[in-house]
C-alpha cells in the first residue's frame, strides 16, 4: 500500500511559517543571461543534469556528459547542448517539443557548488552549430538550443552533505546490481545475461560517439 502523508502543505505561507526569511543576495543573484562568472563555470563543466516537462506535467531528468565545456556558449542568452548517441528514447526531445521548457544543473568535479540555468529550448539541426561540437570527427545529429531566462550559482551544501567528491568515504558498491542485471530483470527482453552484458560492453567501449 502506498504511503499516505498526514500533513500536506498547500501554500507558501505554510512553508514560511516553518522557515521564514531569505537572504537578499539569494534573490538578487538570479540573472537573465550568462555573465563572466557563469561562463567560466559552464566552460569547466563536463556533466549536467537536464530537466524537461511535458504538457501533462510528467518530468524527465537526464544526465549529459562530455569533455569539459561541451555545452557551447553561443552568446549571453544562448547555450547549445550536443545530443550524443544514447538509448534513442528521446524523452527530453518529446518534452521539449510539447512545452519547450528546460532546466540545467552544471557540475564541476571537486567543486561543491553548481550553476543552474532555466529557460526555453528548441531542437535544431543547424549544420554549422552541430559541426562546431563534433568530437573525434563525429558530428551530433541534433543540438538543443537553450534561451537563457535564469542563471545563478547554487550553494554547495547538498554536495558537501553527500560527500560526492570524497570517494574514500563513499558507501560500498558491493551488492549493487549491474546495469545488465537490472535490464535482464526489468525489461524481460528475452536476451540472456551474457548477451545483455556483451551489448552493454560494446556500447560503453565503441558507441560513445558512434550511432
ABEGO torsion letter per residue (X at the ends): XBBBBABBBABAAAAAAABBEBBAAAAAABBABBBAAAAAAAAABABBBBBBBBAAGBBBBBBBBBBBGABBBABAABBBBBBBBBAGAGAAAAAAAAAGBBBBBBBBBGBABBBBBBEBBBBBABAAAAAAABBGGBBBABBBBBBBABBBBBBAAAAAAAGAABAAABBBABGBBBAAAAAAAAAGAGBBAAAAAAAAAAAAAAAAABX
